[in-house]
C-alpha cells in the first residue's frame, strides 16, 4: 500500500523553494494519497467485474475508467483532508500522527477543510457528469459516513470499527456501478468481502497502535478491553464471515475452479494467521496479521477479477 520514492531536488530554475516544496507536500499529505491507493485498486476491480457482468463485447472503456478512478480518488482525497481537519487536536496527541500538516500547525484547520470540500465537490461533480448519478451518490455516502459518522464515533464507542467498515467497503461498488449501472448481488458480494476484511485488518492495527489510541482518547477495542480476548474473538469471527463472503460471487455468476481454490486457500491461510494472534498474542503476531490482511485483499479481489474477465 505504501509506495515511496526519494527524489533529489533539481538544481536551477526547476527547483522548488523549501517553502513551496513543503506546502505542496503538506496538501498532498492531506489527501492520504498512499493510503488511498487501495481505494483506487478496489474501485478498479469493481469496475472490471461490473463490466463483465454486463456481458459487454466492446471491451474496457478506458476513458470511463479514468473518469471513475479520478472522481473516486478526488472524493477519497477530500474525505482524508476533512478527517484531518476534524481530528487535528487528537492527531497531535499521537506520535504516529503528530507531524500531520494540521496537527503540527503547518496548515490551519480552515485550510484543510476548504481543501477537503473542494476535492470532494470536484470528485462528486466529475462522477455525476462523466460517470453516472449512482456512482456519485455512493461517493457522497462514503464521505458522509466516514467524516460525519465514523470520525466522531471513535471517541464514543468500540463499535466505531464496525461502523467505519461501511464506507470502507463502498469503493468497489462505486466502480461496479460505473459499468453495471446498478447494485446487484455481485456488487453486494464485493461489499461484503471488503466489509468483513476490514475488521481483522483494523483490529490488528489497533493492537499495534493502542498506546497512541489511548493517549488520544479513542475507544478502540484493544484500549477498552486490554486483555485482547474480545479483540481476538472479533478477528476470528469476521475472518470466518470473510471466508463465507468470498463465496458469495458463486451465487451471482458462474465461477471458475481457480477462484474457488483461491478463496479457499487465501481464507484458510488468513484464518490460521489470525488464530496465531490468539494462541501467541504479541506485537509480532499482530504485525504478521496486519501484513497478511494487506496481502489477502488484492489477491482475492484480483482472483475474482481474473475469473470474471477470462
ChimeraX commands (.cxc) that place a marker at each C-alpha (Angstrom):
marker #1 position 0.00,0.00,0.00 radius 0.5
marker #1 position 2.78,2.44,0.79 radius 0.5
marker #1 position 4.73,3.34,-2.29 radius 0.5
marker #1 position 7.53,5.79,-1.60 radius 0.5
marker #1 position 10.28,7.33,-3.67 radius 0.5
marker #1 position 13.03,9.69,-2.57 radius 0.5
marker #1 position 13.78,12.27,-5.26 radius 0.5
marker #1 position 16.61,14.76,-5.02 radius 0.5
marker #1 position 15.52,18.36,-5.78 radius 0.5
marker #1 position 16.63,19.68,-9.15 radius 0.5
marker #1 position 19.20,22.43,-9.33 radius 0.5
marker #1 position 18.41,25.73,-11.06 radius 0.5
marker #1 position 15.16,27.10,-12.37 radius 0.5
marker #1 position 13.07,23.94,-11.92 radius 0.5
marker #1 position 13.91,23.52,-8.25 radius 0.5
marker #1 position 11.18,24.38,-5.78 radius 0.5
marker #1 position 11.90,26.59,-2.81 radius 0.5
marker #1 position 11.82,24.89,0.58 radius 0.5
marker #1 position 8.59,26.70,1.48 radius 0.5
marker #1 position 6.99,25.81,-1.85 radius 0.5
marker #1 position 8.02,22.19,-1.58 radius 0.5
marker #1 position 6.71,21.86,1.96 radius 0.5
marker #1 position 3.38,23.49,1.08 radius 0.5
marker #1 position 2.83,21.14,-1.86 radius 0.5
marker #1 position 3.86,18.20,0.31 radius 0.5
marker #1 position 1.51,19.24,3.11 radius 0.5
marker #1 position -1.52,19.43,0.83 radius 0.5
marker #1 position -0.54,16.12,-0.74 radius 0.5
marker #1 position -0.31,14.59,2.73 radius 0.5
marker #1 position -3.82,15.83,3.49 radius 0.5
marker #1 position -5.13,13.58,0.71 radius 0.5
marker #1 position -3.64,10.43,2.32 radius 0.5
marker #1 position -2.55,9.57,-1.21 radius 0.5
marker #1 position -0.59,6.41,-0.43 radius 0.5
marker #1 position -3.28,5.04,1.86 radius 0.5
marker #1 position -5.98,5.79,-0.72 radius 0.5
marker #1 position -4.14,3.71,-3.30 radius 0.5
marker #1 position -6.13,0.71,-2.05 radius 0.5
marker #1 position -9.35,2.67,-2.65 radius 0.5
marker #1 position -8.42,3.07,-6.31 radius 0.5
marker #1 position -7.38,-0.58,-6.63 radius 0.5
marker #1 position -10.72,-1.83,-5.26 radius 0.5
marker #1 position -12.61,0.66,-7.43 radius 0.5
marker #1 position -10.73,-0.62,-10.49 radius 0.5
marker #1 position -11.55,-4.22,-9.65 radius 0.5
marker #1 position -15.22,-3.35,-9.12 radius 0.5
marker #1 position -15.23,-1.57,-12.49 radius 0.5
marker #1 position -13.87,-4.61,-14.34 radius 0.5
marker #1 position -16.14,-7.07,-12.54 radius 0.5
marker #1 position -19.15,-4.87,-13.29 radius 0.5
marker #1 position -18.16,-4.68,-16.95 radius 0.5
marker #1 position -18.05,-8.45,-17.25 radius 0.5
marker #1 position -21.42,-8.84,-15.52 radius 0.5
marker #1 position -22.98,-6.62,-18.21 radius 0.5
marker #1 position -21.57,-9.04,-20.82 radius 0.5
marker #1 position -20.35,-6.06,-22.85 radius 0.5
marker #1 position -18.49,-7.03,-26.02 radius 0.5
marker #1 position -16.85,-3.66,-26.50 radius 0.5
marker #1 position -14.02,-4.25,-24.03 radius 0.5
marker #1 position -12.93,-1.80,-21.35 radius 0.5
marker #1 position -13.96,1.81,-21.85 radius 0.5
marker #1 position -10.63,3.31,-20.78 radius 0.5
marker #1 position -11.92,6.87,-20.76 radius 0.5
marker #1 position -14.80,5.92,-18.46 radius 0.5
marker #1 position -12.37,4.01,-16.25 radius 0.5
marker #1 position -10.07,7.04,-15.93 radius 0.5
marker #1 position -13.01,9.30,-15.09 radius 0.5
marker #1 position -14.28,6.83,-12.49 radius 0.5
marker #1 position -10.89,6.48,-10.82 radius 0.5
marker #1 position -10.21,10.22,-10.88 radius 0.5
marker #1 position -13.62,11.12,-9.48 radius 0.5
marker #1 position -13.40,8.45,-6.78 radius 0.5
marker #1 position -9.81,9.43,-5.97 radius 0.5
marker #1 position -10.74,13.08,-5.55 radius 0.5
marker #1 position -13.59,12.14,-3.21 radius 0.5
marker #1 position -11.26,9.92,-1.19 radius 0.5
marker #1 position -8.70,12.73,-1.04 radius 0.5
marker #1 position -11.38,15.13,0.17 radius 0.5
marker #1 position -12.51,12.73,2.87 radius 0.5
marker #1 position -8.91,12.32,4.06 radius 0.5
marker #1 position -8.43,16.09,4.29 radius 0.5
marker #1 position -11.72,16.63,6.12 radius 0.5
marker #1 position -10.83,13.85,8.54 radius 0.5
marker #1 position -7.54,15.54,9.41 radius 0.5
marker #1 position -9.24,18.93,9.76 radius 0.5
marker #1 position -11.72,17.39,12.21 radius 0.5
marker #1 position -9.24,15.35,14.25 radius 0.5
marker #1 position -6.16,17.58,14.35 radius 0.5
marker #1 position -6.28,18.05,18.14 radius 0.5
marker #1 position -6.33,14.30,18.67 radius 0.5
marker #1 position -3.76,13.63,15.93 radius 0.5
marker #1 position -1.41,15.92,17.86 radius 0.5
marker #1 position -1.67,13.57,20.87 radius 0.5
marker #1 position -0.42,10.53,18.95 radius 0.5
marker #1 position 3.20,10.07,17.98 radius 0.5
marker #1 position 2.41,8.50,14.59 radius 0.5
marker #1 position 0.14,11.37,13.51 radius 0.5
marker #1 position 1.56,14.37,15.38 radius 0.5
marker #1 position 3.51,15.50,12.30 radius 0.5
marker #1 position 0.45,15.67,10.04 radius 0.5
marker #1 position 0.05,19.12,8.44 radius 0.5
marker #1 position -2.85,20.36,10.58 radius 0.5
marker #1 position -1.84,18.59,13.79 radius 0.5
marker #1 position 1.64,20.11,13.60 radius 0.5
marker #1 position 0.29,23.59,12.84 radius 0.5
marker #1 position 1.78,23.85,9.34 radius 0.5
marker #1 position -1.72,24.22,7.92 radius 0.5
marker #1 position -4.78,25.74,9.54 radius 0.5
marker #1 position -7.93,23.65,10.07 radius 0.5
marker #1 position -9.92,26.01,7.83 radius 0.5
marker #1 position -7.40,25.49,5.02 radius 0.5
marker #1 position -7.70,21.73,5.31 radius 0.5
marker #1 position -11.49,21.98,5.47 radius 0.5
marker #1 position -11.74,24.14,2.34 radius 0.5
marker #1 position -9.30,21.88,0.50 radius 0.5
marker #1 position -11.27,18.78,1.54 radius 0.5
marker #1 position -14.57,20.31,0.45 radius 0.5
marker #1 position -13.05,21.36,-2.88 radius 0.5
marker #1 position -11.72,17.87,-3.56 radius 0.5
marker #1 position -14.97,16.21,-2.50 radius 0.5
marker #1 position -17.15,18.52,-4.59 radius 0.5
marker #1 position -14.90,18.23,-7.65 radius 0.5
marker #1 position -14.87,14.44,-7.45 radius 0.5
marker #1 position -18.63,14.26,-7.00 radius 0.5
marker #1 position -19.30,16.62,-9.92 radius 0.5
marker #1 position -16.99,14.55,-12.11 radius 0.5
marker #1 position -18.81,11.33,-11.20 radius 0.5
marker #1 position -22.21,12.92,-11.83 radius 0.5
marker #1 position -21.22,14.47,-15.15 radius 0.5
marker #1 position -18.91,11.82,-16.57 radius 0.5
marker #1 position -19.93,8.50,-14.97 radius 0.5
marker #1 position -23.45,8.27,-13.51 radius 0.5
marker #1 position -25.53,9.56,-10.61 radius 0.5
marker #1 position -25.45,6.21,-8.77 radius 0.5
marker #1 position -21.66,6.23,-8.50 radius 0.5
marker #1 position -21.77,9.86,-7.36 radius 0.5
marker #1 position -24.39,9.08,-4.72 radius 0.5
marker #1 position -22.27,6.23,-3.39 radius 0.5
marker #1 position -19.25,8.53,-3.22 radius 0.5
marker #1 position -21.23,11.13,-1.27 radius 0.5
marker #1 position -22.48,8.42,1.09 radius 0.5
marker #1 position -18.90,7.28,1.66 radius 0.5
marker #1 position -17.69,10.78,2.54 radius 0.5
marker #1 position -20.60,11.45,4.91 radius 0.5
marker #1 position -20.29,8.12,6.72 radius 0.5
marker #1 position -16.52,8.43,7.04 radius 0.5
marker #1 position -16.26,12.07,8.10 radius 0.5
marker #1 position -19.56,12.81,9.86 radius 0.5
marker #1 position -20.40,9.42,11.41 radius 0.5
marker #1 position -17.27,7.30,11.84 radius 0.5
marker #1 position -14.77,10.02,12.80 radius 0.5
marker #1 position -16.58,11.29,15.93 radius 0.5
marker #1 position -17.64,7.79,16.96 radius 0.5
marker #1 position -14.03,6.79,17.53 radius 0.5
marker #1 position -14.18,8.64,20.84 radius 0.5
marker #1 position -17.60,7.27,21.81 radius 0.5
marker #1 position -17.83,3.53,21.17 radius 0.5
marker #1 position -15.75,0.47,20.33 radius 0.5
marker #1 position -18.28,-0.20,17.56 radius 0.5
marker #1 position -16.60,2.54,15.54 radius 0.5
marker #1 position -14.55,-0.09,13.68 radius 0.5
marker #1 position -17.72,-1.90,12.61 radius 0.5
marker #1 position -19.37,1.34,11.50 radius 0.5
marker #1 position -16.23,2.61,9.78 radius 0.5
marker #1 position -16.08,-0.58,7.73 radius 0.5
marker #1 position -19.21,0.51,5.84 radius 0.5
marker #1 position -17.69,3.49,3.98 radius 0.5
marker #1 position -14.51,1.48,3.55 radius 0.5
marker #1 position -16.44,-1.21,1.67 radius 0.5
marker #1 position -18.21,1.11,-0.80 radius 0.5
marker #1 position -15.39,1.96,-3.30 radius 0.5
marker #1 position -15.59,-1.33,-5.27 radius 0.5
marker #1 position -19.35,-0.81,-5.51 radius 0.5
marker #1 position -18.67,2.65,-6.98 radius 0.5
marker #1 position -16.50,1.04,-9.66 radius 0.5
marker #1 position -19.06,-1.70,-10.24 radius 0.5
marker #1 position -21.96,0.74,-10.61 radius 0.5
marker #1 position -19.93,2.80,-13.10 radius 0.5
marker #1 position -20.22,-0.01,-15.64 radius 0.5
marker #1 position -23.17,-2.12,-14.47 radius 0.5
marker #1 position -25.19,1.00,-13.53 radius 0.5
marker #1 position -26.92,-0.96,-10.78 radius 0.5
marker #1 position -26.31,-2.60,-7.40 radius 0.5
marker #1 position -27.00,-6.32,-7.56 radius 0.5
marker #1 position -25.91,-9.48,-5.78 radius 0.5
marker #1 position -22.43,-9.35,-7.31 radius 0.5
marker #1 position -21.95,-5.79,-6.06 radius 0.5
marker #1 position -23.13,-6.78,-2.60 radius 0.5
marker #1 position -20.64,-9.65,-2.67 radius 0.5
marker #1 position -17.81,-7.17,-3.27 radius 0.5
marker #1 position -19.16,-5.01,-0.44 radius 0.5
marker #1 position -19.34,-7.99,1.93 radius 0.5
marker #1 position -15.76,-9.04,1.21 radius 0.5
marker #1 position -14.43,-5.54,1.89 radius 0.5
marker #1 position -16.61,-5.09,4.97 radius 0.5
marker #1 position -15.59,-8.36,6.65 radius 0.5
marker #1 position -11.92,-7.93,5.69 radius 0.5
marker #1 position -11.64,-4.55,7.38 radius 0.5
marker #1 position -12.45,-5.82,10.88 radius 0.5
marker #1 position -9.41,-8.10,11.38 radius 0.5
marker #1 position -7.29,-5.65,9.38 radius 0.5
marker #1 position -8.05,-2.60,11.52 radius 0.5
marker #1 position -8.14,-4.51,14.80 radius 0.5
marker #1 position -4.58,-5.67,14.07 radius 0.5
marker #1 position -3.65,-2.01,13.59 radius 0.5
marker #1 position -5.46,-1.11,16.81 radius 0.5
marker #1 position -3.41,-3.67,18.73 radius 0.5
marker #1 position -0.17,-2.26,17.34 radius 0.5
marker #1 position -1.17,1.37,17.97 radius 0.5
marker #1 position -3.23,1.07,21.15 radius 0.5
marker #1 position -0.88,3.26,23.20 radius 0.5
marker #1 position -1.41,6.07,20.69 radius 0.5
marker #1 position -5.16,5.49,20.63 radius 0.5
marker #1 position -5.28,5.52,24.42 radius 0.5
marker #1 position -3.39,8.82,24.52 radius 0.5
marker #1 position -5.91,10.40,22.13 radius 0.5
marker #1 position -8.93,9.02,24.00 radius 0.5
marker #1 position -10.11,6.77,21.17 radius 0.5
marker #1 position -12.32,3.91,22.29 radius 0.5
marker #1 position -10.70,1.24,20.19 radius 0.5
marker #1 position -11.38,-2.31,21.29 radius 0.5
marker #1 position -7.80,-3.16,22.40 radius 0.5
marker #1 position -7.83,0.02,24.53 radius 0.5
marker #1 position -11.20,-0.58,26.22 radius 0.5
marker #1 position -10.60,-4.33,26.59 radius 0.5
marker #1 position -6.84,-4.60,27.21 radius 0.5
marker #1 position -6.83,-8.39,27.69 radius 0.5
marker #1 position -7.45,-8.56,23.89 radius 0.5
marker #1 position -9.85,-11.51,24.31 radius 0.5
marker #1 position -12.74,-9.62,22.71 radius 0.5
marker #1 position -10.48,-8.20,20.01 radius 0.5
marker #1 position -9.21,-11.65,19.08 radius 0.5
marker #1 position -12.77,-13.03,19.07 radius 0.5
marker #1 position -13.88,-10.34,16.62 radius 0.5
marker #1 position -10.89,-11.01,14.40 radius 0.5
marker #1 position -11.69,-14.73,14.20 radius 0.5
marker #1 position -15.46,-14.27,13.77 radius 0.5
marker #1 position -15.07,-11.77,10.96 radius 0.5
marker #1 position -12.36,-13.86,9.34 radius 0.5
marker #1 position -14.87,-16.74,9.20 radius 0.5
marker #1 position -17.51,-14.37,7.83 radius 0.5
marker #1 position -14.95,-13.20,5.28 radius 0.5
marker #1 position -14.48,-16.77,4.05 radius 0.5
marker #1 position -18.25,-17.02,3.62 radius 0.5
marker #1 position -18.41,-13.64,1.87 radius 0.5
marker #1 position -15.69,-14.69,-0.56 radius 0.5
marker #1 position -18.02,-17.42,-1.86 radius 0.5
marker #1 position -20.94,-15.05,-2.50 radius 0.5
marker #1 position -19.79,-14.49,-6.13 radius 0.5
marker #1 position -20.69,-18.14,-6.77 radius 0.5
marker #1 position -24.35,-17.20,-6.29 radius 0.5
marker #1 position -24.41,-14.39,-8.85 radius 0.5
marker #1 position -22.49,-15.81,-11.82 radius 0.5
marker #1 position -20.68,-18.95,-13.00 radius 0.5
marker #1 position -17.38,-19.07,-11.18 radius 0.5
marker #1 position -14.26,-20.97,-12.24 radius 0.5
marker #1 position -12.37,-23.54,-10.21 radius 0.5
marker #1 position -9.40,-21.18,-9.95 radius 0.5
marker #1 position -11.34,-18.62,-7.94 radius 0.5
marker #1 position -12.87,-21.27,-5.68 radius 0.5
marker #1 position -9.41,-22.66,-4.91 radius 0.5
marker #1 position -8.03,-19.16,-4.34 radius 0.5
marker #1 position -10.86,-18.20,-1.98 radius 0.5
marker #1 position -10.42,-21.41,0.00 radius 0.5
marker #1 position -6.62,-21.22,0.29 radius 0.5
marker #1 position -6.45,-17.47,0.98 radius 0.5
marker #1 position -9.29,-17.53,3.50 radius 0.5
marker #1 position -7.88,-20.53,5.35 radius 0.5
marker #1 position -4.37,-19.08,5.39 radius 0.5
marker #1 position -5.60,-15.73,6.70 radius 0.5
marker #1 position -7.62,-17.54,9.40 radius 0.5
marker #1 position -4.58,-19.55,10.52 radius 0.5
marker #1 position -2.53,-16.36,10.89 radius 0.5
marker #1 position -5.28,-14.69,12.91 radius 0.5
marker #1 position -5.55,-17.80,15.09 radius 0.5
marker #1 position -1.85,-17.38,15.77 radius 0.5
marker #1 position -2.59,-13.99,17.38 radius 0.5
marker #1 position -4.91,-15.82,19.79 radius 0.5
marker #1 position -2.52,-18.67,20.57 radius 0.5
marker #1 position 0.53,-16.42,20.93 radius 0.5
marker #1 position -0.60,-12.81,21.46 radius 0.5
marker #1 position 2.21,-10.33,20.85 radius 0.5
marker #1 position 3.08,-7.32,18.74 radius 0.5
marker #1 position 4.86,-9.61,16.31 radius 0.5
marker #1 position 1.83,-11.83,15.67 radius 0.5
marker #1 position -0.40,-8.75,15.36 radius 0.5
marker #1 position 2.05,-7.29,12.85 radius 0.5
marker #1 position 2.00,-10.57,10.91 radius 0.5
marker #1 position -1.81,-10.48,10.85 radius 0.5
marker #1 position -1.71,-6.90,9.59 radius 0.5
marker #1 position 0.62,-7.70,6.68 radius 0.5
marker #1 position -1.35,-10.85,5.90 radius 0.5
marker #1 position -4.51,-8.74,5.58 radius 0.5
marker #1 position -2.74,-6.40,3.16 radius 0.5
marker #1 position -1.73,-9.37,1.02 radius 0.5
marker #1 position -5.14,-11.06,1.20 radius 0.5
marker #1 position -7.31,-8.29,-0.22 radius 0.5
marker #1 position -5.64,-7.66,-3.61 radius 0.5
marker #1 position -5.12,-11.39,-4.08 radius 0.5
marker #1 position -8.76,-12.36,-3.51 radius 0.5
marker #1 position -10.17,-9.44,-5.50 radius 0.5
marker #1 position -7.60,-9.91,-8.26 radius 0.5
marker #1 position -8.55,-13.58,-8.44 radius 0.5
marker #1 position -12.22,-12.64,-8.80 radius 0.5
marker #1 position -11.43,-10.06,-11.47 radius 0.5
marker #1 position -9.41,-12.58,-13.47 radius 0.5
marker #1 position -12.17,-15.16,-13.11 radius 0.5
marker #1 position -14.80,-12.73,-14.41 radius 0.5
marker #1 position -12.55,-11.28,-17.11 radius 0.5
marker #1 position -11.50,-14.63,-18.51 radius 0.5
marker link #1:1,2 radius 0.2
marker link #1:2,3 radius 0.2
marker link #1:3,4 radius 0.2
marker link #1:4,5 radius 0.2
marker link #1:5,6 radius 0.2
marker link #1:6,7 radius 0.2
marker link #1:7,8 radius 0.2
marker link #1:8,9 radius 0.2
marker link #1:9,10 radius 0.2
marker link #1:10,11 radius 0.2
marker link #1:11,12 radius 0.2
marker link #1:12,13 radius 0.2
marker link #1:13,14 radius 0.2
marker link #1:14,15 radius 0.2
marker link #1:15,16 radius 0.2
marker link #1:16,17 radius 0.2
marker link #1:17,18 radius 0.2
marker link #1:18,19 radius 0.2
marker link #1:19,20 radius 0.2
marker link #1:20,21 radius 0.2
marker link #1:21,22 radius 0.2
marker link #1:22,23 radius 0.2
marker link #1:23,24 radius 0.2
marker link #1:24,25 radius 0.2
marker link #1:25,26 radius 0.2
marker link #1:26,27 radius 0.2
marker link #1:27,28 radius 0.2
marker link #1:28,29 radius 0.2
marker link #1:29,30 radius 0.2
marker link #1:30,31 radius 0.2
marker link #1:31,32 radius 0.2
marker link #1:32,33 radius 0.2
marker link #1:33,34 radius 0.2
marker link #1:34,35 radius 0.2
marker link #1:35,36 radius 0.2
marker link #1:36,37 radius 0.2
marker link #1:37,38 radius 0.2
marker link #1:38,39 radius 0.2
marker link #1:39,40 radius 0.2
marker link #1:40,41 radius 0.2
marker link #1:41,42 radius 0.2
marker link #1:42,43 radius 0.2
marker link #1:43,44 radius 0.2
marker link #1:44,45 radius 0.2
marker link #1:45,46 radius 0.2
marker link #1:46,47 radius 0.2
marker link #1:47,48 radius 0.2
marker link #1:48,49 radius 0.2
marker link #1:49,50 radius 0.2
marker link #1:50,51 radius 0.2
marker link #1:51,52 radius 0.2
marker link #1:52,53 radius 0.2
marker link #1:53,54 radius 0.2
marker link #1:54,55 radius 0.2
marker link #1:55,56 radius 0.2
marker link #1:56,57 radius 0.2
marker link #1:57,58 radius 0.2
marker link #1:58,59 radius 0.2
marker link #1:59,60 radius 0.2
marker link #1:60,61 radius 0.2
marker link #1:61,62 radius 0.2
marker link #1:62,63 radius 0.2
marker link #1:63,64 radius 0.2
marker link #1:64,65 radius 0.2
marker link #1:65,66 radius 0.2
marker link #1:66,67 radius 0.2
marker link #1:67,68 radius 0.2
marker link #1:68,69 radius 0.2
marker link #1:69,70 radius 0.2
marker link #1:70,71 radius 0.2
marker link #1:71,72 radius 0.2
marker link #1:72,73 radius 0.2
marker link #1:73,74 radius 0.2
marker link #1:74,75 radius 0.2
marker link #1:75,76 radius 0.2
marker link #1:76,77 radius 0.2
marker link #1:77,78 radius 0.2
marker link #1:78,79 radius 0.2
marker link #1:79,80 radius 0.2
marker link #1:80,81 radius 0.2
marker link #1:81,82 radius 0.2
marker link #1:82,83 radius 0.2
marker link #1:83,84 radius 0.2
marker link #1:84,85 radius 0.2
marker link #1:85,86 radius 0.2
marker link #1:86,87 radius 0.2
marker link #1:87,88 radius 0.2
marker link #1:88,89 radius 0.2
marker link #1:89,90 radius 0.2
marker link #1:90,91 radius 0.2
marker link #1:91,92 radius 0.2
marker link #1:92,93 radius 0.2
marker link #1:93,94 radius 0.2
marker link #1:94,95 radius 0.2
marker link #1:95,96 radius 0.2
marker link #1:96,97 radius 0.2
marker link #1:97,98 radius 0.2
marker link #1:98,99 radius 0.2
marker link #1:99,100 radius 0.2
marker link #1:100,101 radius 0.2
marker link #1:101,102 radius 0.2
marker link #1:102,103 radius 0.2
marker link #1:103,104 radius 0.2
marker link #1:104,105 radius 0.2
marker link #1:105,106 radius 0.2
marker link #1:106,107 radius 0.2
marker link #1:107,108 radius 0.2
marker link #1:108,109 radius 0.2
marker link #1:109,110 radius 0.2
marker link #1:110,111 radius 0.2
marker link #1:111,112 radius 0.2
marker link #1:112,113 radius 0.2
marker link #1:113,114 radius 0.2
marker link #1:114,115 radius 0.2
marker link #1:115,116 radius 0.2
marker link #1:116,117 radius 0.2
marker link #1:117,118 radius 0.2
marker link #1:118,119 radius 0.2
marker link #1:119,120 radius 0.2
marker link #1:120,121 radius 0.2
marker link #1:121,122 radius 0.2
marker link #1:122,123 radius 0.2
marker link #1:123,124 radius 0.2
marker link #1:124,125 radius 0.2
marker link #1:125,126 radius 0.2
marker link #1:126,127 radius 0.2
marker link #1:127,128 radius 0.2
marker link #1:128,129 radius 0.2
marker link #1:129,130 radius 0.2
marker link #1:130,131 radius 0.2
marker link #1:131,132 radius 0.2
marker link #1:132,133 radius 0.2
marker link #1:133,134 radius 0.2
marker link #1:134,135 radius 0.2
marker link #1:135,136 radius 0.2
marker link #1:136,137 radius 0.2
marker link #1:137,138 radius 0.2
marker link #1:138,139 radius 0.2
marker link #1:139,140 radius 0.2
marker link #1:140,141 radius 0.2
marker link #1:141,142 radius 0.2
marker link #1:142,143 radius 0.2
marker link #1:143,144 radius 0.2
marker link #1:144,145 radius 0.2
marker link #1:145,146 radius 0.2
marker link #1:146,147 radius 0.2
marker link #1:147,148 radius 0.2
marker link #1:148,149 radius 0.2
marker link #1:149,150 radius 0.2
marker link #1:150,151 radius 0.2
marker link #1:151,152 radius 0.2
marker link #1:152,153 radius 0.2
marker link #1:153,154 radius 0.2
marker link #1:154,155 radius 0.2
marker link #1:155,156 radius 0.2
marker link #1:156,157 radius 0.2
marker link #1:157,158 radius 0.2
marker link #1:158,159 radius 0.2
marker link #1:159,160 radius 0.2
marker link #1:160,161 radius 0.2
marker link #1:161,162 radius 0.2
marker link #1:162,163 radius 0.2
marker link #1:163,164 radius 0.2
marker link #1:164,165 radius 0.2
marker link #1:165,166 radius 0.2
marker link #1:166,167 radius 0.2
marker link #1:167,168 radius 0.2
marker link #1:168,169 radius 0.2
marker link #1:169,170 radius 0.2
marker link #1:170,171 radius 0.2
marker link #1:171,172 radius 0.2
marker link #1:172,173 radius 0.2
marker link #1:173,174 radius 0.2
marker link #1:174,175 radius 0.2
marker link #1:175,176 radius 0.2
marker link #1:176,177 radius 0.2
marker link #1:177,178 radius 0.2
marker link #1:178,179 radius 0.2
marker link #1:179,180 radius 0.2
marker link #1:180,181 radius 0.2
marker link #1:181,182 radius 0.2
marker link #1:182,183 radius 0.2
marker link #1:183,184 radius 0.2
marker link #1:184,185 radius 0.2
marker link #1:185,186 radius 0.2
marker link #1:186,187 radius 0.2
marker link #1:187,188 radius 0.2
marker link #1:188,189 radius 0.2
marker link #1:189,190 radius 0.2
marker link #1:190,191 radius 0.2
marker link #1:191,192 radius 0.2
marker link #1:192,193 radius 0.2
marker link #1:193,194 radius 0.2
marker link #1:194,195 radius 0.2
marker link #1:195,196 radius 0.2
marker link #1:196,197 radius 0.2
marker link #1:197,198 radius 0.2
marker link #1:198,199 radius 0.2
marker link #1:199,200 radius 0.2
marker link #1:200,201 radius 0.2
marker link #1:201,202 radius 0.2
marker link #1:202,203 radius 0.2
marker link #1:203,204 radius 0.2
marker link #1:204,205 radius 0.2
marker link #1:205,206 radius 0.2
marker link #1:206,207 radius 0.2
marker link #1:207,208 radius 0.2
marker link #1:208,209 radius 0.2
marker link #1:209,210 radius 0.2
marker link #1:210,211 radius 0.2
marker link #1:211,212 radius 0.2
marker link #1:212,213 radius 0.2
marker link #1:213,214 radius 0.2
marker link #1:214,215 radius 0.2
marker link #1:215,216 radius 0.2
marker link #1:216,217 radius 0.2
marker link #1:217,218 radius 0.2
marker link #1:218,219 radius 0.2
marker link #1:219,220 radius 0.2
marker link #1:220,221 radius 0.2
marker link #1:221,222 radius 0.2
marker link #1:222,223 radius 0.2
marker link #1:223,224 radius 0.2
marker link #1:224,225 radius 0.2
marker link #1:225,226 radius 0.2
marker link #1:226,227 radius 0.2
marker link #1:227,228 radius 0.2
marker link #1:228,229 radius 0.2
marker link #1:229,230 radius 0.2
marker link #1:230,231 radius 0.2
marker link #1:231,232 radius 0.2
marker link #1:232,233 radius 0.2
marker link #1:233,234 radius 0.2
marker link #1:234,235 radius 0.2
marker link #1:235,236 radius 0.2
marker link #1:236,237 radius 0.2
marker link #1:237,238 radius 0.2
marker link #1:238,239 radius 0.2
marker link #1:239,240 radius 0.2
marker link #1:240,241 radius 0.2
marker link #1:241,242 radius 0.2
marker link #1:242,243 radius 0.2
marker link #1:243,244 radius 0.2
marker link #1:244,245 radius 0.2
marker link #1:245,246 radius 0.2
marker link #1:246,247 radius 0.2
marker link #1:247,248 radius 0.2
marker link #1:248,249 radius 0.2
marker link #1:249,250 radius 0.2
marker link #1:250,251 radius 0.2
marker link #1:251,252 radius 0.2
marker link #1:252,253 radius 0.2
marker link #1:253,254 radius 0.2
marker link #1:254,255 radius 0.2
marker link #1:255,256 radius 0.2
marker link #1:256,257 radius 0.2
marker link #1:257,258 radius 0.2
marker link #1:258,259 radius 0.2
marker link #1:259,260 radius 0.2
marker link #1:260,261 radius 0.2
marker link #1:261,262 radius 0.2
marker link #1:262,263 radius 0.2
marker link #1:263,264 radius 0.2
marker link #1:264,265 radius 0.2
marker link #1:265,266 radius 0.2
marker link #1:266,267 radius 0.2
marker link #1:267,268 radius 0.2
marker link #1:268,269 radius 0.2
marker link #1:269,270 radius 0.2
marker link #1:270,271 radius 0.2
marker link #1:271,272 radius 0.2
marker link #1:272,273 radius 0.2
marker link #1:273,274 radius 0.2
marker link #1:274,275 radius 0.2
marker link #1:275,276 radius 0.2
marker link #1:276,277 radius 0.2
marker link #1:277,278 radius 0.2
marker link #1:278,279 radius 0.2
marker link #1:279,280 radius 0.2
marker link #1:280,281 radius 0.2
marker link #1:281,282 radius 0.2
marker link #1:282,283 radius 0.2
marker link #1:283,284 radius 0.2
marker link #1:284,285 radius 0.2
marker link #1:285,286 radius 0.2
marker link #1:286,287 radius 0.2
marker link #1:287,288 radius 0.2
marker link #1:288,289 radius 0.2
marker link #1:289,290 radius 0.2
marker link #1:290,291 radius 0.2
marker link #1:291,292 radius 0.2
marker link #1:292,293 radius 0.2
marker link #1:293,294 radius 0.2
marker link #1:294,295 radius 0.2
marker link #1:295,296 radius 0.2
marker link #1:296,297 radius 0.2
marker link #1:297,298 radius 0.2
marker link #1:298,299 radius 0.2
marker link #1:299,300 radius 0.2
marker link #1:300,301 radius 0.2
marker link #1:301,302 radius 0.2
marker link #1:302,303 radius 0.2
marker link #1:303,304 radius 0.2
marker link #1:304,305 radius 0.2
marker link #1:305,306 radius 0.2
marker link #1:306,307 radius 0.2
marker link #1:307,308 radius 0.2
marker link #1:308,309 radius 0.2
marker link #1:309,310 radius 0.2
view
